[in-house]
Amino acid sequence: MIESLFSMQDKICVVTGGSRGLGAFMTQGFLESGARRVYITARKAEACIKAAEDLSQYGECVAIPGDVATREGLQNLVQELMSREDHIDVLVNNAGTGWGAPFDQFPEKGWDKVMDINVKSPFFLTQALAPMLKKNATARRTASVINIGSIAGILGNGLDNFSYATSKAAIHQLTRVLATELASDHVRVNGIAPGRFYSRLTEFLSSDKEAFEEELQTIPMKRWGEATDIAGVAIMLASQAGEFITGQIIPVDGGTTLIN
């Protein structure tokens, strides 16, 4: 039972922002769990193609470079997928960005860029791919959308990332709304709210030994998240193990939200 519960056998998956960090971790997890194919997308074409080549040691990974935060990039991704597949089983809306600045200096362009990439893009990509998600979905073999939020969207301290924290709270609520909208079509929508993981967005902290050690003391489990931590939850939500879960936001944060 256990092997079948967490199997991704024959599933067609799409992971935005899949060339590195959390996106690459989840992609590897899907492939190692038996996914038939995982498509990854990222803005930087060379990095996206190289990542797909590296990840293909675990299974078939296909790069479709492009910026899903733009209308042209989103449409290109959808058209490419439709030309290659008649359905998809899993969509992970992982691509995201942040913008840090003090409250009295925070720029409108920093607000708009983050909200467009972190909230607007996941909504319209899910809307565009909904027909492919619904195509093969049944009550016993649902399709799955996983939105990547953040504990920044739960906690009250935005750490000068005002638009980022707000966008993640918004993606959590969008997850609930879409879960209600798509439930009757056998498409489940859930969110993962990561705490600290190693990524480009957290290099400013992980490279500062003193600040890093200080922050570790605010995490009950006294460590940052690793590849298996995010991949395990994503596999659970995308596989049979998560078939009765929808509209939920799951913090993966070492207990940070328990005490902050």
C-alpha positions as YAML, in Angstrom:
chain: A
units: angstrom
residues:
- id: 1
  name: MET
  ca: [0.00, 0.00, 0.00]
- id: 2
  name: ILE
  ca: [2.73, 2.47, 0.95]
- id: 3
  name: GLU
  ca: [4.44, 2.33, -2.44]
- id: 4
  name: SER
  ca: [1.21, 2.95, -4.32]
- id: 5
  name: LEU
  ca: [0.08, 5.70, -1.95]
- id: 6
  name: PHE
  ca: [3.09, 7.88, -2.68]
- id: 7
  name: SER
  ca: [3.65, 6.82, -6.28]
- id: 8
  name: MET
  ca: [3.71, 9.38, -9.08]
- id: 9
  name: GLN
  ca: [3.61, 6.59, -11.67]
- id: 10
  name: ASP
  ca: [2.61, 7.84, -15.15]
- id: 11
  name: LYS
  ca: [1.82, 11.38, -13.97]
- id: 12
  name: ILE
  ca: [2.54, 14.35, -16.23]
- id: 13
  name: CYS
  ca: [3.74, 17.29, -14.14]
- id: 14
  name: VAL
  ca: [4.50, 20.97, -14.70]
- id: 15
  name: VAL
  ca: [6.70, 22.95, -12.31]
- id: 16
  name: THR
  ca: [7.23, 26.68, -12.79]
- id: 17
  name: GLY
  ca: [10.49, 28.04, -11.50]
- id: 18
  name: GLY
  ca: [11.78, 24.50, -11.76]
- id: 19
  name: SER
  ca: [15.39, 25.18, -12.63]
- id: 20
  name: ARG
  ca: [16.68, 25.57, -9.07]
- id: 21
  name: GLY
  ca: [15.81, 25.70, -5.39]
- id: 22
  name: LEU
  ca: [12.42, 24.42, -4.28]
- id: 23
  name: GLY
  ca: [11.27, 23.87, -7.87]
- id: 24
  name: ALA
  ca: [14.22, 21.61, -8.67]
- id: 25
  name: PHE
  ca: [13.81, 19.74, -5.37]
- id: 26
  name: MET
  ca: [10.15, 18.98, -6.12]
- id: 27
  name: THR
  ca: [10.90, 18.05, -9.72]
- id: 28
  name: GLN
  ca: [13.52, 15.54, -8.61]
- id: 29
  name: GLY
  ca: [11.10, 14.10, -6.06]
- id: 30
  name: PHE
  ca: [8.37, 13.65, -8.66]
- id: 31
  name: LEU
  ca: [10.74, 11.94, -11.07]
- id: 32
  name: GLU
  ca: [12.19, 9.63, -8.43]
- id: 33
  name: SER
  ca: [8.63, 8.71, -7.45]
- id: 34
  name: GLY
  ca: [7.85, 7.55, -10.98]
- id: 35
  name: ALA
  ca: [6.42, 10.56, -12.82]
- id: 36
  name: ARG
  ca: [6.27, 9.86, -16.55]
- id: 37
  name: ARG
  ca: [7.43, 13.37, -17.42]
- id: 38
  name: VAL
  ca: [8.05, 16.68, -15.67]
- id: 39
  name: TYR
  ca: [8.10, 19.97, -17.57]
- id: 40
  name: ILE
  ca: [10.01, 22.80, -15.96]
- id: 41
  name: THR
  ca: [9.99, 26.45, -16.88]
- id: 42
  name: ALA
  ca: [12.17, 29.39, -15.87]
- id: 43
  name: ARG
  ca: [13.00, 32.83, -17.23]
- id: 44
  name: LYS
  ca: [16.66, 32.11, -17.98]
- id: 45
  name: ALA
  ca: [16.71, 29.73, -20.93]
- id: 46
  name: GLU
  ca: [20.24, 28.44, -20.51]
- id: 47
  name: ALA
  ca: [19.75, 27.64, -16.82]
- id: 48
  name: CYS
  ca: [16.39, 26.01, -17.52]
- id: 49
  name: ILE
  ca: [17.79, 23.75, -20.23]
- id: 50
  name: LYS
  ca: [20.82, 22.82, -18.11]
- id: 51
  name: ALA
  ca: [18.61, 22.02, -15.12]
- id: 52
  name: ALA
  ca: [16.39, 19.76, -17.24]
- id: 53
  name: GLU
  ca: [19.47, 17.92, -18.49]
- id: 54
  name: ASP
  ca: [20.73, 17.43, -14.93]
- id: 55
  name: LEU
  ca: [17.33, 16.36, -13.59]
- id: 56
  name: SER
  ca: [16.86, 13.86, -16.43]
- id: 57
  name: GLN
  ca: [19.15, 11.46, -14.57]
- id: 58
  name: TYR
  ca: [16.09, 10.77, -12.38]
- id: 59
  name: GLY
  ca: [13.53, 10.53, -15.20]
- id: 60
  name: GLU
  ca: [12.29, 12.51, -18.19]
- id: 61
  name: CYS
  ca: [12.54, 16.24, -17.54]
- id: 62
  name: VAL
  ca: [11.72, 18.71, -20.32]
- id: 63
  name: ALA
  ca: [12.62, 22.41, -20.32]
- id: 64
  name: ILE
  ca: [10.23, 25.03, -21.68]
- id: 65
  name: PRO
  ca: [12.04, 28.31, -20.96]
- id: 66
  name: GLY
  ca: [9.97, 31.48, -20.60]
- id: 67
  name: ASP
  ca: [8.63, 34.09, -18.24]
- id: 68
  name: VAL
  ca: [5.17, 33.01, -17.07]
- id: 69
  name: ALA
  ca: [4.69, 36.44, -15.48]
- id: 70
  name: THR
  ca: [4.17, 37.85, -19.00]
- id: 71
  name: ARG
  ca: [1.20, 37.16, -21.23]
- id: 72
  name: GLU
  ca: [3.49, 36.02, -24.05]
- id: 73
  name: GLY
  ca: [5.50, 33.67, -21.82]
- id: 74
  name: LEU
  ca: [2.39, 32.17, -20.26]
- id: 75
  name: GLN
  ca: [0.72, 31.60, -23.62]
- id: 76
  name: ASN
  ca: [3.89, 30.04, -25.01]
- id: 77
  name: LEU
  ca: [4.05, 27.58, -22.11]
- id: 78
  name: VAL
  ca: [0.41, 26.61, -22.51]
- id: 79
  name: GLN
  ca: [0.73, 26.18, -26.28]
- id: 80
  name: GLU
  ca: [3.88, 24.08, -25.90]
- id: 81
  name: LEU
  ca: [2.20, 21.82, -23.35]
- id: 82
  name: MET
  ca: [-0.92, 21.43, -25.49]
- id: 83
  name: SER
  ca: [1.22, 20.48, -28.49]
- id: 84
  name: ARG
  ca: [2.99, 17.76, -26.50]
- id: 85
  name: GLU
  ca: [0.33, 16.37, -24.12]
- id: 86
  name: ASP
  ca: [-3.43, 15.84, -24.11]
- id: 87
  name: HIS
  ca: [-3.58, 16.31, -20.33]
- id: 88
  name: ILE
  ca: [-1.51, 17.08, -17.25]
- id: 89
  name: ASP
  ca: [-1.90, 15.65, -13.75]
- id: 90
  name: VAL
  ca: [0.06, 18.08, -11.59]
- id: 91
  name: LEU
  ca: [0.74, 21.82, -11.76]
- id: 92
  name: VAL
  ca: [3.12, 23.40, -9.27]
- id: 93
  name: ASN
  ca: [2.96, 27.20, -9.20]
- id: 94
  name: ASN
  ca: [6.40, 27.75, -7.72]
- id: 95
  name: ALA
  ca: [7.92, 30.68, -9.64]
- id: 96
  name: GLY
  ca: [8.20, 33.69, -7.37]
- id: 97
  name: THR
  ca: [10.18, 36.75, -6.44]
- id: 98
  name: GLY
  ca: [10.64, 39.25, -3.63]
- id: 99
  name: TRP
  ca: [11.54, 42.90, -3.17]
- id: 100
  name: GLY
  ca: [13.04, 44.29, 0.01]
- id: 101
  name: ALA
  ca: [12.96, 47.96, 1.02]
- id: 102
  name: PRO
  ca: [12.09, 50.00, 4.13]
- id: 103
  name: PHE
  ca: [8.43, 50.96, 4.52]
- id: 104
  name: ASP
  ca: [8.97, 54.66, 3.73]
- id: 105
  name: GLN
  ca: [11.03, 53.85, 0.64]
- id: 106
  name: PHE
  ca: [9.13, 50.91, -0.80]
- id: 107
  name: PRO
  ca: [8.54, 51.54, -4.55]
- id: 108
  name: GLU
  ca: [5.39, 50.93, -6.55]
- id: 109
  name: LYS
  ca: [7.38, 48.93, -9.11]
- id: 110
  name: GLY
  ca: [8.50, 46.60, -6.33]
- id: 111
  name: TRP
  ca: [4.89, 46.09, -5.28]
- id: 112
  name: ASP
  ca: [3.58, 45.48, -8.79]
- id: 113
  name: LYS
  ca: [6.39, 43.15, -9.89]
- id: 114
  name: VAL
  ca: [5.99, 40.87, -6.88]
- id: 115
  name: MET
  ca: [2.20, 40.76, -7.00]
- id: 116
  name: ASP
  ca: [2.24, 40.02, -10.75]
- id: 117
  name: ILE
  ca: [4.69, 37.13, -10.46]
- id: 118
  name: ASN
  ca: [3.52, 35.67, -7.15]
- id: 119
  name: VAL
  ca: [-0.27, 36.04, -7.45]
- id: 120
  name: LYS
  ca: [-1.47, 37.09, -10.89]
- id: 121
  name: SER
  ca: [0.63, 34.58, -12.82]
- id: 122
  name: PRO
  ca: [-0.43, 31.49, -10.79]
- id: 123
  name: PHE
  ca: [-4.09, 32.43, -11.21]
- id: 124
  name: PHE
  ca: [-3.97, 32.88, -14.97]
- id: 125
  name: LEU
  ca: [-1.72, 29.87, -15.54]
- id: 126
  name: THR
  ca: [-4.08, 27.66, -13.54]
- id: 127
  name: GLN
  ca: [-7.01, 29.11, -15.49]
- id: 128
  name: ALA
  ca: [-5.29, 28.39, -18.81]
- id: 129
  name: LEU
  ca: [-4.26, 24.85, -17.87]
- id: 130
  name: ALA
  ca: [-7.52, 23.90, -16.14]
- id: 131
  name: PRO
  ca: [-8.86, 22.06, -19.22]
- id: 132
  name: MET
  ca: [-5.73, 19.88, -19.30]
- id: 133
  name: LEU
  ca: [-5.93, 19.25, -15.57]
- id: 134
  name: LYS
  ca: [-9.60, 18.23, -15.81]
- id: 135
  name: LYS
  ca: [-9.13, 16.02, -18.89]
- id: 136
  name: ASN
  ca: [-8.13, 12.77, -17.14]
- id: 137
  name: ALA
  ca: [-9.15, 13.64, -13.58]
- id: 138
  name: THR
  ca: [-11.60, 11.36, -11.79]
- id: 139
  name: ALA
  ca: [-12.86, 11.02, -8.23]
- id: 140
  name: ARG
  ca: [-10.31, 8.26, -7.59]
- id: 141
  name: ARG
  ca: [-7.46, 9.77, -9.59]
- id: 142
  name: THR
  ca: [-7.62, 13.50, -9.10]
- id: 143
  name: ALA
  ca: [-5.42, 16.15, -10.64]
- id: 144
  name: SER
  ca: [-3.45, 18.37, -8.30]
- id: 145
  name: VAL
  ca: [-2.44, 22.03, -8.21]
- id: 146
  name: ILE
  ca: [0.18, 22.99, -5.64]
- id: 147
  name: ASN
  ca: [0.75, 26.68, -4.94]
- id: 148
  name: ILE
  ca: [3.95, 27.66, -3.16]
- id: 149
  name: GLY
  ca: [3.18, 30.21, -0.49]
- id: 150
  name: SER
  ca: [5.34, 31.10, 2.51]
- id: 151
  name: ILE
  ca: [5.18, 31.48, 6.25]
- id: 152
  name: ALA
  ca: [5.72, 35.16, 5.42]
- id: 153
  name: GLY
  ca: [2.05, 35.09, 4.42]
- id: 154
  name: ILE
  ca: [1.11, 33.80, 7.88]
- id: 155
  name: LEU
  ca: [3.37, 35.72, 10.26]
- id: 156
  name: GLY
  ca: [2.99, 39.41, 11.02]
- id: 157
  name: ASN
  ca: [6.63, 40.31, 10.40]
- id: 158
  name: GLY
  ca: [7.30, 40.98, 6.72]
- id: 159
  name: LEU
  ca: [11.00, 41.88, 7.32]
- id: 160
  name: ASP
  ca: [10.79, 44.79, 4.82]
- id: 161
  name: ASN
  ca: [9.37, 42.42, 2.18]
- id: 162
  name: PHE
  ca: [5.97, 44.10, 2.21]
- id: 163
  name: SER
  ca: [4.74, 43.02, -1.21]
- id: 164
  name: TYR
  ca: [6.22, 39.52, -0.81]
- id: 165
  name: ALA
  ca: [4.47, 38.83, 2.51]
- id: 166
  name: THR
  ca: [1.20, 40.24, 1.16]
- id: 167
  name: SER
  ca: [1.49, 38.22, -2.06]
- id: 168
  name: LYS
  ca: [1.97, 35.00, -0.12]
- id: 169
  name: ALA
  ca: [-1.08, 35.67, 2.04]
- id: 170
  name: ALA
  ca: [-2.93, 36.27, -1.22]
- id: 171
  name: ILE
  ca: [-1.75, 33.00, -2.78]
- id: 172
  name: HIS
  ca: [-2.93, 31.16, 0.34]
- id: 173
  name: GLN
  ca: [-6.41, 32.61, -0.08]
- id: 174
  name: LEU
  ca: [-6.34, 32.02, -3.84]
- id: 175
  name: THR
  ca: [-5.57, 28.37, -3.05]
- id: 176
  name: ARG
  ca: [-8.77, 28.09, -0.97]
- id: 177
  name: VAL
  ca: [-10.88, 29.85, -3.59]
- id: 178
  name: LEU
  ca: [-9.58, 27.72, -6.46]
- id: 179
  name: ALA
  ca: [-9.99, 24.55, -4.40]
- id: 180
  name: THR
  ca: [-13.68, 25.34, -4.04]
- id: 181
  name: GLU
  ca: [-14.01, 26.25, -7.70]
- id: 182
  name: LEU
  ca: [-12.33, 23.11, -9.08]
- id: 183
  name: ALA
  ca: [-13.39, 20.43, -6.58]
- id: 184
  name: SER
  ca: [-16.34, 19.23, -8.67]
- id: 185
  name: ASP
  ca: [-13.95, 18.71, -11.61]
- id: 186
  name: HIS
  ca: [-11.76, 16.42, -9.47]
- id: 187
  name: VAL
  ca: [-8.91, 18.94, -9.33]
- id: 188
  name: ARG
  ca: [-7.48, 19.49, -5.87]
- id: 189
  name: VAL
  ca: [-5.70, 22.74, -5.00]
- id: 190
  name: ASN
  ca: [-3.40, 23.01, -2.00]
- id: 191
  name: GLY
  ca: [-0.59, 25.23, -0.84]
- id: 192
  name: ILE
  ca: [2.77, 24.70, 0.81]
- id: 193
  name: ALA
  ca: [4.08, 27.49, 3.05]
- id: 194
  name: PRO
  ca: [7.84, 26.95, 3.39]
- id: 195
  name: GLY
  ca: [9.91, 28.46, 6.15]
- id: 196
  name: ARG
  ca: [13.62, 28.92, 5.62]
- id: 197
  name: PHE
  ca: [15.11, 26.92, 2.75]
- id: 198
  name: TYR
  ca: [18.36, 27.46, 0.89]
- id: 199
  name: SER
  ca: [17.62, 29.44, -2.28]
- id: 200
  name: ARG
  ca: [18.64, 32.54, -4.18]
- id: 201
  name: LEU
  ca: [16.15, 34.60, -2.17]
- id: 202
  name: THR
  ca: [17.74, 33.56, 1.14]
- id: 203
  name: GLU
  ca: [21.43, 33.84, 0.18]
- id: 204
  name: PHE
  ca: [21.63, 37.19, 1.95]
- id: 205
  name: LEU
  ca: [21.07, 35.38, 5.24]
- id: 206
  name: SER
  ca: [22.71, 31.99, 4.71]
- id: 207
  name: SER
  ca: [25.95, 33.73, 3.69]
- id: 208
  name: ASP
  ca: [26.03, 35.79, 6.91]
- id: 209
  name: LYS
  ca: [27.23, 33.30, 9.55]
- id: 210
  name: GLU
  ca: [26.33, 35.43, 12.57]
- id: 211
  name: ALA
  ca: [22.85, 36.32, 11.29]
- id: 212
  name: PHE
  ca: [22.28, 32.73, 10.19]
- id: 213
  name: GLU
  ca: [23.14, 31.31, 13.61]
- id: 214
  name: GLU
  ca: [20.99, 33.92, 15.31]
- id: 215
  name: GLU
  ca: [17.97, 33.08, 13.21]
- id: 216
  name: LEU
  ca: [18.40, 29.35, 13.81]
- id: 217
  name: GLN
  ca: [17.53, 30.04, 17.42]
- id: 218
  name: THR
  ca: [14.06, 31.24, 16.34]
- id: 219
  name: ILE
  ca: [13.31, 27.89, 14.66]
- id: 220
  name: PRO
  ca: [12.21, 25.18, 17.13]
- id: 221
  name: MET
  ca: [13.92, 22.42, 15.11]
- id: 222
  name: LYS
  ca: [17.12, 24.52, 14.87]
- id: 223
  name: ARG
  ca: [17.74, 23.98, 11.17]
- id: 224
  name: TRP
  ca: [16.68, 25.14, 7.72]
- id: 225
  name: GLY
  ca: [14.66, 23.00, 5.34]
- id: 226
  name: GLU
  ca: [16.33, 20.60, 2.93]
- id: 227
  name: ALA
  ca: [15.39, 19.15, -0.46]
- id: 228
  name: THR
  ca: [13.59, 16.11, 0.96]
- id: 229
  name: ASP
  ca: [11.50, 18.27, 3.29]
- id: 230
  name: ILE
  ca: [9.75, 20.13, 0.47]
- id: 231
  name: ALA
  ca: [9.76, 17.21, -1.99]
- id: 232
  name: GLY
  ca: [8.08, 14.88, 0.51]
- id: 233
  name: VAL
  ca: [5.11, 17.18, 1.11]
- id: 234
  name: ALA
  ca: [4.74, 17.92, -2.61]
- id: 235
  name: ILE
  ca: [4.71, 14.19, -3.43]
- id: 236
  name: MET
  ca: [2.10, 13.58, -0.76]
- id: 237
  name: LEU
  ca: [-0.16, 16.32, -2.14]
- id: 238
  name: ALA
  ca: [0.28, 15.17, -5.76]
- id: 239
  name: SER
  ca: [-0.15, 11.45, -5.17]
- id: 240
  name: GLN
  ca: [-2.89, 9.12, -3.95]
- id: 241
  name: ALA
  ca: [-1.80, 9.89, -0.39]
- id: 242
  name: GLY
  ca: [-3.37, 13.34, -0.75]
- id: 243
  name: GLU
  ca: [-6.55, 12.37, -2.59]
- id: 244
  name: PHE
  ca: [-8.86, 13.69, 0.17]
- id: 245
  name: ILE
  ca: [-6.95, 16.92, 0.82]
- id: 246
  name: THR
  ca: [-7.88, 20.18, -0.87]
- id: 247
  name: GLY
  ca: [-7.87, 23.86, 0.03]
- id: 248
  name: GLN
  ca: [-5.20, 23.43, 2.69]
- id: 249
  name: ILE
  ca: [-2.06, 25.44, 3.42]
- id: 250
  name: ILE
  ca: [0.67, 23.27, 4.93]
- id: 251
  name: PRO
  ca: [3.54, 25.08, 6.69]
- id: 252
  name: VAL
  ca: [6.89, 23.31, 6.23]
- id: 253
  name: ASP
  ca: [8.91, 25.44, 8.60]
- id: 254
  name: GLY
  ca: [10.48, 23.43, 11.40]
- id: 255
  name: GLY
  ca: [7.89, 24.82, 13.79]
- id: 256
  name: THR
  ca: [8.56, 28.52, 13.17]
- id: 257
  name: THR
  ca: [4.87, 29.43, 13.04]
- id: 258
  name: LEU
  ca: [4.33, 27.79, 16.43]
- id: 259
  name: ILE
  ca: [6.28, 30.45, 18.29]
- id: 260
  name: ASN
  ca: [6.34, 33.50, 16.01]
...
